Amino acid sequence: MRIIGLTGGIACGKTTVSRYISSCGIPVVDGDLLSRELTAPGSPVLLEIRDVFGVRYLNDNGSLNRRALGRLVFENAEARQRLDDIMAPHLMALTRARIEEHRRQGAPACVLDMPLLFEKGYDSLCDTVWTVWLPQREQLSRLMSRDGYTESEAMARILAVMSSDEKASRSDQVIDNSGSVQHTIDQVSALLNAVLNEDRKPAVPAPPPAYTQYPVRSDPAQPPSFETMERPRAARRSAPVRKVSWRMPAWLMALLISTAVLLILSVTAYSLMSGYLRRQAEQHAREQQWIDDHYPLPDDKIMALVTKYADEYNLEKPFVLSVILNESSFNPDAVSPVGAIGLMQLMPDTAEWIAEKLKVSGFAPARMYDPESNIRFGCWYLNYLSGLFSGNPVCVISAYHAGQGQVKIWLSDPSRSPDGLVLTLESLPDGPTRTYAERVMRDYGIYQQKYFTPDLPDLAGRCADPG
């Protein structure tokens, strides 16, 4: 029985693939269903969870409050580890038992559906691993639509586990779910057929037939191979019997064989390398297309304002663009759930304080819907934070998201900043600010490479000061 590992990132469509496989009569061992079975009301595992985490994580009917417990373990690494210590051995044992049950029943294949297949070592149980994949932007959109998360909440959950790209790189097969449902089903169907047909092949090649007949040739003019057959006696010309006057030396025979082996190895190596280089080129092309789709420049008006105020406040344009992309996706009318406004998502009280510093008279928060005022205020604030934190980009972007006071607290902690001056992405605590800072720094690098490198004068020219 072939064991197929099935995994994928959150909201990538793994459930759709799993349901289709099950409808084809292939048994599916679903990790989520096993977890629910282990934590059924009254089960020993649920009682252990209650003893460790408290009755507040149980519903009135005695069942597990999964949403509340999920929120706790997502925000608290220690709680997540304690829950894993309880669940992991039971889940692994039950998974092995279900696989063996299907094996005894004679199933030709069994699918192991596990979201954390690689993280928890379940791939060691599998003969092959398939990953359901989506581009991260589409994954984010589907998760927000499906579960009602804000963009920051959804991205935090995506980044909390192994990325879809990493899962795909570790897998034997990748199912691209970015197209239609039928396109996805067609891929899964082809993979299933390949696995099932593979099992039907004989394990040992059949021996050659034991006969010495001469094969019939459709083309009598085609000469036979002297390595595989002897010409029929009737086809020979009469010739006097001659003694062999020369025999190939053993060393020459060995040389010819060695040369043939080296030639075969060279051709094989070339074929493998060509295939590898082709796959690398295709992967690079997909990555470039994804970047082209998800990292456009804004319209000319906004780009001109970014150029103007980035230059005025001594900021790098790709850095400002990455902030705007993550704050509002270049939407001047964006308003966050907490009331931040406009392209750079400035809070009204922060904007009012900046207006006083810039001596802007008659200021009103609604002015932040104006792209020029918003970008001007946001760039001034980034410049102010840069001066406050000695230009350290992680400190600057963390303060933009979490506030100056919080960054100063982290700098005062020697375990996060030994010199009290610099923070790194790795030293930030897990949470929304770290997620935000990682995204801004990543997008900053992509914008810098794509539009502002010297070898792209035609694109960089669009980013020049229009005035």
Secondary structure by P-SEA (a helix, b strand, c coil): cbbbbbbbcccccaaaaaaaaaaaccccccaaaaaaaaaccccaaaaaaaaaccccccccccccaaaaaaaaaaacaaaaaaaaaacaaaaaaaaaaaaaaaaaaccccccccccccccccccccccbbbbbcccaaaaaaaaaaaccccaaaaaaaaaccccaaaaaaaccccccccccaaaaaaaaaaaaaaaaaaaacccccccccccbbbbbbccccccccccccccccccccccccccccccccaaaaaaaaaaaaaaaaaaaaaaaaaaaaaaaaaaaaaaaaaaaaccccccaaaaaaaaaaaaaacccaaaaaaaaaacccccccccccccccccccccaaaaaaaaaaaccccccccccccaaaaaaaaaaaaaaaaaaacccaaaaaaaacccaaaaaaaaacccccccccccccccccccaaaaaaaaaaaaaaaaaacccccccaaaaaaacccc
